[in-house]
Amino acid sequence: MGRKLLAEQGGTPKSSKKDKKSKNDKKRKLADEAEEEEAAAAATTEGVTNSSKKKRVEDGPGEGGEAENGAEKTVAVTGKGFQDAKYAPLQSFAAAELPPQVLDCCKAFAQPSPIQAHSWPFLLDGRDFIGIAATGSGKTIAFGVPALMHIRKKVGLKAGKKALPRCLVLSPTRELAQQIADVLTEAGAPCGINSVCLYGGTSKGPQISALKSGVDIVIGTPGRMKDLIEMGVCCLNEASFVVLDEADRMLDLGFEPEVRAILSQTSFARQMVMFSATWPLAVHQLAQEFMDPNPIKVVIGSEDLAANHDVMQIVEVLDDRSRDSRLLALLDKYHQAQSNRVLVFVLYKKEAARVETMLQRRGWKAVSVHGDKAQHDRTKALSLFKEGKCPLMIATDVASRGLDIPDVEVVINYSYPLTTEDYVHRIGRTGRAGKKGVAHTFFTQANKGLAGELVNVLREAGQVVPPALMKFGTHVKKKESKVYGSHFKEIAVDAPQSTKITFVDSDED
């Protein structure tokens, strides 16, 4: 089993604990050091609470890594008929009663992750589905295995050489699209099901050749997908299993026109699947337009903005000009051996290039991933980081969502992101699959408008709130919509649809 499937699953592989002892000792030491620094950074924990909101916990399997730590995931399920006995969450992979070729991608894991256990019964039954779950929880396999079964039912046990795409997966970024394609290519191989990944920044030739030779699954980014559709080389009228991964991020990046245009080309009798970290108005409207009126919604954990509790968050308020020297000091602390993975987030492309150059001049071996780099260079940098050949990477928010990067021990936010949602996603690159991680964040005067939201995230996770952060205040701005401004609020998935009123002319004089 390849490492990408192992990491994507989000569960615990069947291996002995002895192999992990030395790594765990090292990480405990790292966490202890971070805890000492956190205590020194803030002498008071006033207002911090370790209590969490009580929610109904639905019976079901937990993720392997988290189960070992005694963690419990709350699961909320809504939608028409969700209480039917046939939709009971799976207690094992065998309970799904799927062919061994389809389940081959799960053989390294003891049991399904929560999102897989709760989604498969609905997806295998053909239901439209909305899933909200943390990154690294096994979402690709959650929709990937039902996609394989959907294709097998449509085309028979063997896919044809000139197959038309039966499954479409849309992703907001090239890196996430490629990661999904790697997982689905490996999962589909035992079934003879082929995938192609379509994204910009690289030649269209090989992608067009793959489409012409026949593929069963198309994974792509909205821009390149739309280009190939308009060229007439990508036909989606047989695509009847459609997935939008990171739907909110796609719309945030301004891809709504492209997404709508692409969805309109798919089969009218399609099964729609959406994974989204939040449920804003634009995503709700997209679901209303393209999904069944009563989709199933499964929320693993909480819909509220919350950080991974396995990540120790250290927030440091400092002057903008002192960030370089502080970053170098933290690398001396966290990355002295230059063997563990450390991910440094910046806000802008030019900033990424500058910080990379600055670190290289100071003797640090570093790579970077940002939008100004050619796709080949981005892919190479990401590979070097994932393989541990260059375990220090500087990245913009292109790497904050969805990407599965194994064993990132430390995240450093050199620049605070534009939204608190992006902060939560950034620090979620560490502390994955039940492991512990450290996130060290620089917060400056320029970020003061987000101080209240950050304080709430820290408190919810039981982390220390530094007094210097409290000085900015705890006011939280209302969420804003490009259409409705600050009066906008998130919409429940089961909110009633608007009713069309028709006026009829009277026949009376």
C-alpha positions in Angstrom: 0.0 0.0 0.0 1.4 3.4 -1.0 2.1 6.1 1.6 -0.5 8.4 0.0 -3.3 6.0 0.7 -2.0 5.3 4.2 -1.9 9.0 5.1 -5.1 9.9 3.3 -7.1 7.3 5.3 -6.8 9.2 8.6 -6.9 5.9 10.5 -4.1 3.8 12.2 -2.3 1.2 10.1 -1.9 -2.3 11.6 1.7 -2.0 12.9 3.4 -2.5 16.2 3.8 0.4 18.6 7.6 -0.4 19.0 8.3 1.1 15.6 6.9 4.5 16.7 8.4 4.7 20.1 11.5 6.8 19.2 9.4 9.2 17.1 6.8 9.6 19.8 9.6 10.3 22.4 11.0 13.0 20.2 7.6 14.6 19.6 6.8 14.5 23.3 10.0 16.3 23.9 9.1 18.9 21.2 5.7 19.4 22.8 7.2 19.9 26.2 9.6 22.5 24.9 6.8 24.3 23.2 4.8 24.2 26.4 7.6 25.8 28.3 7.8 28.6 25.7 4.0 29.0 25.8 4.1 29.4 29.6 6.8 32.0 29.3 5.0 33.9 26.6 1.9 34.4 28.8 1.9 34.3 32.5 -1.8 34.3 32.8 -4.5 32.0 31.5 -7.4 34.1 32.6 -10.5 33.5 30.6 -9.3 30.3 29.2 -11.6 27.3 29.5 -11.1 23.6 28.8 -14.7 22.9 28.7 -16.3 22.0 25.4 -19.9 22.1 24.2 -21.8 19.0 24.9 -23.3 17.4 21.8 -25.1 14.2 21.0 -22.5 11.6 20.1 -23.9 9.1 17.6 -22.6 5.5 18.1 -20.1 4.6 15.5 -16.4 3.8 15.0 -13.7 6.3 15.7 -10.5 7.1 13.9 -7.8 4.7 14.9 -5.2 7.3 16.0 -7.7 9.3 18.0 -9.3 6.2 19.6 -6.0 5.4 21.2 -6.0 8.8 22.9 -9.6 8.4 24.1 -10.8 11.2 21.9 -14.5 11.0 20.8 -16.0 12.5 17.7 -19.4 14.0 17.6 -21.4 13.1 14.5 -24.5 15.0 13.4 -26.6 13.5 10.6 -29.6 15.2 8.9 -31.6 14.6 5.8 -34.7 12.7 4.7 -34.8 9.1 5.9 -31.4 9.3 7.7 -32.7 7.2 10.6 -33.5 4.2 8.3 -31.8 1.1 9.5 -30.1 0.5 6.2 -28.1 3.7 6.8 -26.5 2.6 10.1 -22.8 3.5 10.2 -20.4 0.8 9.3 -18.5 -0.9 12.1 -16.0 -2.5 9.7 -15.0 -2.5 6.0 -16.4 -6.0 5.6 -19.8 -4.8 6.7 -20.1 -2.8 3.4 -20.1 -6.2 1.6 -18.2 -4.8 -1.4 -16.0 -6.7 -3.8 -12.4 -7.3 -2.6 -11.0 -5.4 -5.6 -12.9 -2.3 -4.5 -11.8 -2.7 -0.8 -8.2 -3.3 -1.7 -7.3 0.3 -1.0 -8.5 -0.2 2.6 -6.7 -3.4 3.5 -4.0 -1.6 5.5 -6.5 -0.2 8.0 -8.4 -1.8 10.9 -11.7 0.0 10.5 -13.3 2.9 8.6 -12.7 6.5 9.7 -15.9 8.3 10.9 -16.6 10.1 7.7 -16.3 6.8 5.7 -18.4 4.8 8.2 -21.2 7.3 8.0 -21.0 8.3 4.3 -20.7 4.9 2.6 -24.2 3.7 3.4 -25.8 6.8 1.9 -23.4 7.2 -1.1 -23.7 3.5 -2.0 -27.5 3.9 -2.0 -27.2 6.7 -4.5 -28.1 9.6 -2.1 -26.9 13.2 -2.7 -24.5 13.9 0.1 -22.9 16.8 2.0 -19.9 16.0 4.2 -18.1 18.2 6.7 -15.1 16.7 8.3 -11.5 17.7 9.2 -8.8 17.4 6.6 -6.9 14.1 6.9 -10.0 12.2 8.0 -10.2 10.0 4.9 -12.5 12.1 2.7 -11.0 11.0 -0.6 -11.7 7.3 0.2 -15.1 8.3 1.6 -16.2 9.4 -1.9 -13.7 7.3 -3.8 -14.9 3.9 -3.0 -18.6 4.7 -3.7 -17.4 6.3 -7.0 -15.7 3.0 -8.0 -18.9 1.1 -7.2 -21.0 3.6 -9.2 -18.7 3.1 -12.3 -18.8 -0.7 -12.0 -22.6 -0.7 -11.9 -22.7 1.7 -15.0 -20.2 0.0 -17.2 -20.0 -3.6 -15.8 -17.2 -5.3 -14.0 -14.5 -4.2 -16.5 -14.1 -0.6 -17.7 -13.7 -0.3 -21.5 -10.5 1.1 -23.1 -12.5 4.0 -24.6 -14.5 4.7 -21.5 -16.3 8.0 -21.1 -15.9 9.7 -17.7 -18.6 8.5 -15.3 -17.2 10.4 -12.3 -16.1 14.0 -12.0 -14.2 15.5 -9.0 -13.6 19.2 -8.9 -10.9 20.7 -6.7 -9.9 24.3 -6.0 -6.1 23.9 -6.4 -3.7 22.0 -8.6 -1.9 20.3 -5.7 -5.1 19.0 -4.1 -6.4 17.8 -7.5 -3.1 15.8 -8.0 -3.3 14.4 -4.5 -6.9 13.2 -5.1 -5.9 11.7 -8.5 -3.0 9.8 -6.9 -5.3 8.2 -4.4 -8.1 7.4 -6.9 -5.6 6.0 -9.5 -4.2 3.6 -6.9 -7.6 2.7 -5.6 -9.0 2.1 -9.1 -6.1 0.0 -10.4 -7.4 -3.4 -9.1 -10.8 -2.7 -10.7 -9.4 -1.6 -14.0 -10.7 1.9 -13.5 -8.6 4.7 -14.9 -8.3 8.4 -13.8 -6.9 11.5 -15.3 -6.0 14.8 -13.6 -6.6 18.0 -15.4 -5.1 21.3 -14.1 -3.5 24.4 -15.5 0.2 25.5 -15.4 1.2 22.6 -17.5 0.9 21.4 -21.1 -2.6 20.3 -22.3 -1.2 17.7 -24.6 -0.8 14.7 -22.3 -4.2 15.5 -20.6 -5.9 15.6 -24.0 -4.2 12.3 -25.0 -5.4 10.7 -21.8 -9.0 11.9 -22.4 -9.0 10.6 -26.0 -7.7 7.2 -24.9 -10.6 6.8 -22.5 -10.9 7.4 -18.7 -13.5 6.6 -16.1 -12.7 9.4 -13.6 -11.8 13.0 -14.2 -10.2 15.0 -11.4 -9.6 18.7 -12.2 -9.5 22.3 -11.3 -12.3 24.5 -12.7 -10.2 26.7 -15.0 -8.5 23.9 -17.0 -11.7 21.8 -16.9 -13.7 24.6 -18.5 -11.0 25.1 -21.2 -11.0 21.5 -22.2 -14.8 21.3 -22.3 -14.9 24.3 -24.6 -12.2 22.7 -26.8 -14.6 19.7 -27.2 -12.0 17.2 -25.8 -13.6 16.7 -22.4 -17.2 15.2 -22.6 -19.0 15.0 -19.3 -22.5 14.1 -20.4 -22.0 10.6 -19.0 -20.6 11.9 -15.7 -23.3 10.8 -13.2 -21.2 10.8 -10.0 -20.0 14.4 -9.3 -17.9 15.5 -6.3 -17.1 19.1 -5.3 -14.2 18.9 -2.8 -13.5 22.0 -0.7 -16.6 23.6 -2.3 -16.4 26.8 -0.1 -12.8 27.3 -1.1 -13.6 27.0 -4.8 -16.2 29.7 -4.5 -14.0 31.9 -2.3 -11.4 31.8 -5.1 -14.0 33.1 -7.6 -14.6 29.9 -9.5 -18.4 30.0 -9.2 -19.1 30.8 -12.9 -16.8 28.0 -14.0 -18.2 25.5 -11.5 -21.8 26.2 -12.6 -20.8 25.9 -16.3 -19.0 22.6 -15.7 -21.9 21.1 -13.6 -24.3 22.0 -16.4 -22.4 19.7 -18.7 -22.7 16.6 -16.5 -25.5 14.0 -16.7 -28.9 15.3 -15.6 -29.4 12.0 -13.6 -26.3 12.6 -11.5 -25.5 11.9 -7.8 -24.0 15.0 -6.2 -21.4 14.9 -3.4 -20.1 18.0 -1.7 -17.4 18.4 0.9 -17.1 21.8 2.4 -15.5 23.2 5.6 -18.3 25.8 6.0 -21.8 26.3 4.7 -22.1 29.9 3.4 -24.9 31.3 1.2 -23.1 30.7 -2.1 -22.5 27.0 -1.4 -26.1 26.6 -0.1 -27.4 28.1 -3.3 -25.2 25.9 -5.4 -26.5 22.8 -3.5 -30.1 24.0 -4.0 -29.6 24.3 -7.7 -27.8 21.1 -8.4 -28.6 18.7 -5.6 -31.7 16.7 -4.5 -34.0 18.9 -2.3 -33.3 16.6 0.6 -29.6 15.7 0.6 -28.0 13.9 3.5 -25.6 16.0 5.6 -23.0 14.4 7.9 -20.9 16.6 10.2 -18.0 14.9 11.9 -17.0 17.1 14.8 -18.4 20.6 14.7 -19.5 23.1 12.0 -18.3 25.9 14.3 -14.9 27.3 13.6 -12.6 25.1 15.8 -9.0 24.2 15.7 -7.6 20.7 16.0 -7.1 20.0 19.8 -4.0 17.9 19.1 -2.2 21.1 18.0 -0.5 23.2 20.6 -1.1 26.8 19.6 1.5 29.5 20.5 0.6 33.0 19.5 3.2 35.7 19.8 2.4 39.4 19.3 5.4 41.2 17.9 6.5 44.0 15.7 6.5 43.4 11.9 10.2 44.2 11.6 11.3 41.6 14.1 9.7 38.6 12.3 12.8 37.6 10.4 15.0 37.3 13.5 12.2 35.6 15.4 11.7 33.0 12.6 15.4 32.2 12.6 15.4 31.7 16.4 12.4 29.4 16.1 14.1 27.3 13.4 17.1 27.0 15.7 14.7 25.6 18.3 12.3 23.5 16.2 14.5 22.5 13.2 18.0 22.3 14.6 18.7 18.8 13.2 17.1 19.8 9.8 15.4 16.4 9.6 11.8 17.0 10.9 9.2 18.7 8.7 8.5 22.4 9.4 6.0 24.3 7.3 6.2 28.2 7.3 3.1 30.0 6.0 3.3 33.5 4.5 0.5 35.6 2.9 1.8 36.7 -0.5 3.7 35.1 -3.4 6.5 37.7 -3.3 6.8 37.3 0.5 7.3 33.6 0.0 10.1 34.1 -2.5 11.7 36.7 -0.2 11.6 34.5 3.0 12.9 31.5 1.0 15.9 33.6 -0.2 16.5 35.0 3.2 16.6 31.6 4.8 18.8 30.1 2.1 21.3 33.0 2.6 21.4 32.2 6.3 22.3 28.6 5.6 18.9 26.9 5.8 17.9 24.4 3.1 14.4 25.5 2.1 11.9 25.2 -0.8 8.7 27.2 -1.5 5.3 26.7 -3.0 3.4 29.7 -4.4 1.4 30.9 -7.4 4.3 32.6 -9.2 6.2 29.3 -9.6 5.7 27.1 -12.6 3.6 24.0 -11.9 6.7 21.7 -12.4 8.6 23.7 -9.8 5.7 23.6 -7.4 5.3 19.8 -7.8 9.0 19.3 -7.3 9.2 21.4 -4.2 6.2 19.7 -2.7 7.7 16.3 -3.4 11.0 17.2 -1.8 9.1 18.3 1.3 6.9 15.2 1.5 9.8 12.8 0.9 11.8 14.6 3.6 14.7 15.5 1.3 14.1 19.2 2.1 11.9 19.2 5.2 11.6 23.0 5.5 9.0 24.6 3.2 7.6 28.1 2.8 4.1 28.3 1.4 1.2 30.5 0.7 -2.3 29.4 1.5 -2.3 27.1 -1.6 -0.9 24.5 0.8 -3.3 25.2 3.7 -6.3 23.2 2.6 -6.7 19.6 1.7 -3.1 18.7 1.0 -1.9 15.5 2.8 1.6 16.2 4.0 2.6 13.4 6.4 4.3 14.1 9.7 4.5 17.9 9.8 5.7 18.5 13.3 5.6 22.3 13.4 3.7 25.0 11.5 5.0 28.6 11.8 2.7 31.4 10.7 5.2 34.0 9.6 2.3 36.1 8.3 -1.2 35.8 9.8 -3.8 34.9 7.1 -6.7 37.1 5.9 -9.3 35.0 7.7 -9.5 32.9 10.8 -10.8 30.0 8.7 -7.5 30.0 6.9 -5.7 30.1 10.2 -7.5 26.9 11.3 -6.7 25.2 8.1 -3.1 26.2 8.2 -2.4 24.8 11.7 -4.3 21.7 10.6 -1.3 20.7 8.5 0.2 19.4 11.8 -1.4 17.2 14.5 -2.9 14.9 12.0 -4.4 11.4 12.5 -4.2 11.6 16.3 -0.6 12.8 16.4 0.5 15.9 18.3 1.8 19.1 16.7 2.9 22.6 17.4 1.7 25.8 15.6 3.6 29.0 16.3 2.0 32.2 15.1 3.2 35.8 14.6 0.4 38.3 15.2 1.0 42.0 14.4 -0.8 45.3 14.7 -2.0 45.0 11.1 -4.0 41.8 12.1 -5.8 43.4 15.1 -9.2 43.2 13.4 -9.0 39.4 13.7 -7.9 39.3 17.3 -11.4 38.5 18.7 -11.9 35.5 16.5 -8.4 34.2 17.3 -9.1 34.5 21.0 -12.2 32.5 20.6 -10.3 29.7 18.7 -7.7 29.6 21.4 -10.2 29.4 24.2 -12.2 26.7 22.5 -9.1 24.6 22.2 -8.1 25.3 25.8 -4.9 27.1 24.8 -3.2 30.1 26.5 -4.4 33.5 25.3 -1.4 35.9 25.6 -2.2 39.2 27.4 -0.7 41.2 24.4 -3.4 39.7 22.2 -6.2 40.6 24.6 -5.1 44.2 24.3 -6.5 44.3 20.8 -10.0 43.6 22.1 -12.2 40.6 21.7 -14.8 42.1 19.3 -15.8 39.7 16.5 -16.9 41.1 13.2 -20.1 39.7 11.6 -19.4 37.5 8.6 -19.8 39.3 5.3 -21.1 38.2 2.0 -20.1 39.7 -1.4 -23.8 39.9 -2.1 -25.4 40.8 1.2 -22.6 42.5 3.2 -22.3 42.1 6.9 -25.9 41.1 7.5 -25.2 37.7 5.8 -25.3 34.6 8.0 -24.7 31.0 7.2 -27.7 28.9 6.0 -28.8 25.6 7.4 -28.7 22.8 4.9 -32.4 22.0 5.6 -33.5 25.6 5.3 -36.8 25.8 3.3 -36.5 26.8 -0.4 -38.2 29.9 -1.7 -41.7 29.4 -3.1 -42.5 30.8 -6.5 -45.6 32.9 -6.6 -47.6 33.0 -9.9 -50.2 35.7 -10.6 -53.1 34.5 -12.7 -55.2 36.9 -14.8 -58.9 36.9 -13.8 -61.5 36.1 -16.4 -64.0 38.5 -14.6 -64.8 41.9 -16.3 
